[in-house]
């Protein structure tokens, strides 16, 4: 690992010099690429400098132990124990940082939330999750854009699709994919009984045109008049768009905008990300056949979390974490939940990398 760290430090120094090169400064694309690489390497470099310094000190201390100065050897003995503990801790932290990063982590994300079992209550829960993620995005200074929705007229949604734009969005949100359950007394319940409802969340990396090439000849585009929650037509022109990707049979509809052009642009944005996600899922399945990860990032049928209102608790079933902070989490305070999942995932990846031949 020491040789690997020295090579990373050398690369970091090389990039730092190149970022001051006038030719690089004038080439914005290359400058951004190098700046991103420098940012990614910096946490490893900072840890490795401390680690390599400790290793150097330990080597010097062991040389002293070979000498004849008894008093100095006693001092060194005490120092070695502390240095070894610190080195061990840094080594574990560096191993985590050296885990290959998901290239999609820096992408923006498209979030799709759909009502599952529970009827009207499930639709209201979709609205609750949408509000929760929107508030979390506000805390993170991310931009939220609603792309498509199917309101129910009772303050809920059958489905809502939105994008989150900002730094490291997909890498932060990807573990939210799966089934979210809610346990509470619905507003429509007259006898005070607790019901369990569910909604599914899918988090897709937002795909650019360079990520996936969609041949226009493989698209079937239909237009129709947009309708409201009760099914009535809300405008007189065919502004709503339905796009079918023939090779995969993926279908995207969008009617939120009054402009057909804007609806088409949003629908293509969603479709591109779904096609990209399907390609990614096939790739991930091949890896999963070899290695079973504890923390899922894509299985939409897996029950991942329960929000229990009577007890004010939220439980993440993947890591058996329960927090009695429901009101805070509803208000977008998701960091503790998400960071715990990230740590579990990193430890799982580290374990898997050590088991690989």
N, C-alpha and C positions, 0 to 999 in steps of 0.2 A: 504493500500500500504506500510505503514511503516514496518509492520511485514514481508511482502514479501521482502522488501529491506534488512532487517536485516538477513533474511534467505539466500539471495543471497550473502551478505557480508561474512556470516559464511562459505558458500560453497567455496567462492573464497579463503578465508584464509586456509581452509582445503586442497584445491588443491595446493596452493602455498607451503605448507609444504610437501605434498606428492611428489612434483616434485624434492625435494632434497633427497628423500628416495632412497638409493642405489639399492634396489630391483626394484623400478619403473624405475630408470635410465637405468638399464640393460634390462628392458622389453620395447623395442623400440615402439611396437605397443601401449601399454598402456600409455607410456610417450607422444607419439604424440596425443593420444586422450585427455589426461588431459591438455596438452599444448594448444590444440585447444579450449577446454572448458574454460580455463583460459583467453585466448585471447578474446573469445566471451563475457565473463562476465566483463572484465576490464572496458569498457566504462560505463556500468551500475553502477559498483562499484564506479568509480571516481565521477560520478554525485550524487550517493546516499550518499556518505560521506559528500559532500557539503550540500545536502538537509537535512540530519539528523542533521547536526551541526546547520543549520539555525532553524530547528524545536525546537532543544534544547534551542537555544538562545531566541526564541519566548516564550517558556514556562517560562524561567527565567524572561523575561521582564514582562510577565503577573503576575508573583508572586510579582514583585516589585510594580506593579500598585495597588496591594492589601495593600501595606504598607502605611506609613504616611509621608515619605520623599517627599515633594512637588517638590523640585528642581530635584531630581532624577527621579520622575515620568514624569516630563516634557521632560527630555532627552530621556527617554524610549519611550514616545509617538512618538517622531520623528524617533527613530530607528525602531520601529515596522512597520511603513509604508514601509520603504525601504526593511526590511526583508521579509515582506509579498509579495511584488512584486517579489523579487528574488526567493522566495519559489514557487510562482505560475509559474514562467518561468521554473524553474528546474523540477517542477512536470510534465509540458507538455512534456519536453524533455525526461524525464524518461519514460513516458507512451509510447512514440514512440519506445524507446529502448526495452521496455517490450513486444512489439508485437512479437508473435512467428515467428522465422526466418524460411524461406523456406529452408528445408534441402538440396535442390539442389543448393543453391546460391554459395556454395564453389566449385561446380563442374566446370570442363572445359566445353566448349560449341562447338557444331557443328552448323555452319551457312550455310544455303542453300539460295542462291539468284537466282531467276528465272525471265526471261523476261516475261512481261505481254503484255498489249496492247501497240502498237507503233512500231512493226516490228524491223527494224535495230536500230532505236533510243533507243528502250527499251533494246536491247542487249548491246548497248554502255553504257546505264545507269547502267546495271548490273556490268560492268567493273568499272564504277565510284564508285559505292557503295562498291565493293570489295576493291578498292584502298583506299577509305575513312576508312573502317574498319581496313585495314592492317596498315594504318598510325596511327590510334587510338591505335591499339595493340602495335605498336612500342613505343608510348608515355607511355603506361602502363607497358612496359617491359614484354609483353606477347609473346608467341611463336605462329607463324602462320604456318599451314601446309595445303597446298592444297590437297584435297582428290580426287576430281573429277571435271571435267570441260568439257563443250561443246562449244569451241570457234567458232565464226562465220566467222572469216577471215577478218573482218573489224575493228578489235580491240575490239570486244564485246564478250559476252557470252550468249548463250541461257540459260545456267545454270552454276553456279559454287558452289562447296561445299568445305568448308574448316573448320579446327578446330582451336580454340583459346585455348591456355593453359597458365595458370597463376593463380594468387591469385584472388579469387572471380569473375571469368570471367562470369559465367552464371548469377549471381546476378546482375551484371552490364549490361549485354547485353540483358537480357530476354525481355525487353520492346521494343526492336527493331523489334519484330515480327509483320508483317502486310504489307499493301500495301504502297509503297513509290512512290510518283508521281514526275515527273520532267516536268517543263514548260520552254521551250527554243526553239531557232531556230536550227533545226538539220543541220548538215554539208551538208546533201543531199538536203536541201530546197533551191531552187533557187530564190524564191520570198520573202524571209525574213519573212515568216509567223511563228508564235509561235505554236509549237505543244505540246500536253500533252501526255506523255507516262508514263508507270508504270512498276514497278518490285515488286515482292513479296519477302519478307525476312522471313525466318523461323529460329528461334533460339531454338536449342534443347540442353538439358543438356546431356553431354557426359556420356553414361551409361557404367558402368563396368560390368564384367561378374556376379558379386555378386548382381547387381541391377536387372538384368533380365536374366532368364534362357532360352536360345534358344536351343531347341532340334535339333540336327543335322538332325534327320530324318524328320523334318518339313521344311527342306530347299531343294530347287531345284536349282542346280548350273549348269549354262551353260557357255561354253567358246566360244569365237569368235575372229576374227582378228580385232584389233583396227583400227579405221578409222579417217581421219583428218577432217578439217573443210568442205572440199568440198565433203566428202563422200568416198574419195579414201582410200584404205587400206594403212596404214603407216608402217606395218611390216608383215612379212611372217608367223609368228607363232600365235597361238590362245592365246594371253596373256590377252585379255580383259575378264572380268568376269561379269556375270549377276546372281544375287542371288534373288530368290523369296521365301519369307516367306509364306508358304502355308496357315497357319491359318488366317493370316491378309491380304494376297494377296499383301503385300508390296514388291516392286521390287527396287533393287539397282544395278546400273551398275557402273563399274569402269574400265578405260582403260588407265589412265595416265602413269602408270609405264610399263616398258618393261617386268617386271617379273610378271608372273601369280600369284605367291605366294604373292607378295606385293599388287597387285590389289585385291586379295581375302581378305587380312588382312584389307585393307582400306574399302572395301565394307561391311565386317562384322562389322566394327566399326560404319559405318553409319547406317546399318540395326539395330544394337543393340540399338542405340540411338533413332531411329524412333519407334521401338516397345515400348521402355520405354516411349517415348513422348506420344504415343497413350494411354498407360495405365494411364499416368499422366493426359491426357486430359479428360479421362472418369471420373477420380476421381475429377478433378477440375469442371467438368460439374455438378456433384452432389452438390458441394458446391455453384456453381453459381446459381443453381436453388433456393437456399435459400437466397443467398446474391448476389446482382449485383454490381460488382466492376466497378468503373469508368475507371480504367486503365487496358487495356487488355494486357495479356502476351502471348497469344497464338492464337488469332483469325487472321488467315492469310488473311481473306477476308476484314478485316477492314482497311479503309484508315486512316493511322496514320500521315503521314507527306508529305508536298509538298515542293519541292526545286524549287524556281522561279528564273531563271537566269537573266532575264531582270531587275528585281528589286533587285537582290542580297539578297533575303530573304529566310528564311526557316521557315515554320510554322508547329508546332505540333498541330494537330486538337483535340487531346484528352484533352489538357489542355489550348487550345487557346493561345499558346505561339508563338510569332513571333520574330525572331532574324534577323537583317540585317547583318549577318556575314557569308554569303554563302561561300566565298573563304576560310575563316578560318575553317569552318565545313568540307568542301571538303578535306582540308588538315589534317583532323583527330582531330580537336579541338571540341570534342563532349561532354566534361564534363558538360557544362552549360545546354545543352539539357537533358542529361541523369539524372543529379542531380535534375532538375526540375520535371521530371517524377517520380523519386524515392520519392521525397517529397510529391507529389500528391498522390502517391500510399500509402505511410505510413499514411497520413492523412485519406485517404479513409478506410484503414484497421482499424485505430483507431476509426473512426466513427462507422464502422460496429461492432467492438468488444463492443462498449458502447451500441449499439442497441440490441445486442444479449441478450436473457433472461438469 
